[in-house]
Amino acid sequence: MSARTAKDHRTARLRRRRRVRAKVSGSAETPRLSVFRSNRGLAVQLIDDRAGRTLASVSWIEPDLRELKPMDQATKVGELIAERAKSAGVEACVFDRGGYRYHGRVRALAEGAREGGLRF
């Protein structure tokens, strides 16, 4: 048996992502909360798939998030997306983990968004 290469790992995540996206779709009333995770940070978007537009977004490169530790950053990103969702008139969404496991930073982001008042 050989070790998994980076390419295998990436394609496996993309396969999981497509499987999740086949089941999860966002609308204007309940947009999709899409998560992108890199080694350096997180980015999330609230997407209305029917209209094909982004309603709100938060990225780790924003000045107040850049210097935080990874788990604190994830929680803060969740709280910020919840705040921006409310200002866009969104109270509920569907969570699209993007093929990432629901643990660590992805889970912290989800819990931060729930604490901010976003339902999913």
N, C-alpha and C positions, 0 to 999 in steps of 0.2 A: 504494500500500500504506500502511496506517495502522499506527501503533505499537501494540503490545499493551498493553491497559489492565490495571489491577490486577485487575479482575473476571475478565478472560480468563485471566490467570495463575493465579488462585485456582481457577477451574473446571477448568483444565487439570490442576492438581495433584490435585484431587479425582477427576478421571477416571482419572489414573494410580493413585491410591490404591485406587479400586474394582477396577481391573485386578489390582493386586497382591493385594488381599484375596480375590479370587476363587480364587487359587491357594494362598494361605497360610492355614493354620488351626492353632490351637494346641490341645493336649490337656493332661491333667494331667502326663503323662510328659515331653512336649516342648511347653511353652507358647510362645505367640507373644510375641516381644520387639517391642512397638509403640513407634515413635519419633514424638514431636511436636517440631517445631523451630519456634521463633519467632525474631524478630530479637534478642530479649533473652536467650533461653536454650533449654534442652532439657528435655524430660520423657520418661521411658520407663516402660513397664509390662510386667510379665510376665503374660499373660492366658491363662487356660484357657477357650477358646471353647466347649467342650462344656458346662461347668458355668456359664459366664457370669460368672466372677469373676476378680478381680485377685489374683495371688499375691504380687507385690512391685512396688514402684514407687520411683522417684527423680525429684525435680524440682529444677530449677535454683534454686528459691527457698529451699532449705535453707541455713542460715547458713554452713556451711563451703564452699559452692559459689558463693555470691552474688558474692563479690569477685574470683573468678578470671577470667582472660582467656578468651575464647570457646573456643579450642582446648584449653586446660588444663582448662576446665570440662567439655568433652565427654569427655575422657579420664577424668576423675575420676568423672563420672556413670556411664560404662561400668564402671569398677572397683567402684563402689558397688552397681550393680545385680547384678554377678556375686557380690559378697559376700552380698547379701540373698537372691539366688537359692539360694545354697548353704545358707543358714540355713533356707530354705523347702523344702529337699530337692530342688532342681532343679539338674541338671548340664548339660543340653542344652536348646536352644530353637530356634525358627525365627525368622529375622530379618525383621521387617516394617518396611521403610524409610518407609512411609507416603506414598509418591509423591514423596519427595525423592530427588535424585540421590545416589548412593553416592560422595560425596567430601566434603572439608572436615570439618565438625563431625560429620556422620553417620558418616563413615568413622572418625574419631577415637574416637567413642563405641563403634563395633563393635570396634576394636582394643583399646580399654581393657577392654571386657567379655571379650575373648579372653584378654588378659593376666591378668585376674582369675580365669580358669579356666572361663569359660562356653563351651560348645561350640555352634557353629552353622555 
